[in-house]
Amino acid sequence: QVQLVESGGSLVQPGGSLRLSCAASRSILSILIMRWYRQGPGKERELVAEITSGGRTNYRDSMKGRFTISRDNAKNTVYLQMNNLKPEDTAVYYCNAPGISWGQGTQVTVSS
């Protein structure tokens, strides 16, 4: 069973940028789709972005143009580059794939 560990979250000012990483315990070559989710305070978990093994990406509308998902199969890592962050982006961010247990997530706080 592959394990996923998220990192890179921190406190950032509005308009700032962060890059989140999701490191897998084994090769992700066989994982057809990898996803980033988030769960804000008092909110349900929501899909942020996804990327297929072939590199096709899809984003939640509110993230289009601000967030970029990528994967480095050689490093068994998926990234989420987040630019122009807003206070409403404050959440715990998780990466996941079908059939894989959820990790601890990484906290992103956008505040001045």
Protein Blocks (a to p, Z undefined) as FASTA:
>chain_A
ZZdddehiacddehiacddddddfbdfklpmbdcdddddehiacddfbdcdfkopacddf
klgokaccdddfknopacdddehiafklgccdddddehiacdebjaddddZZ
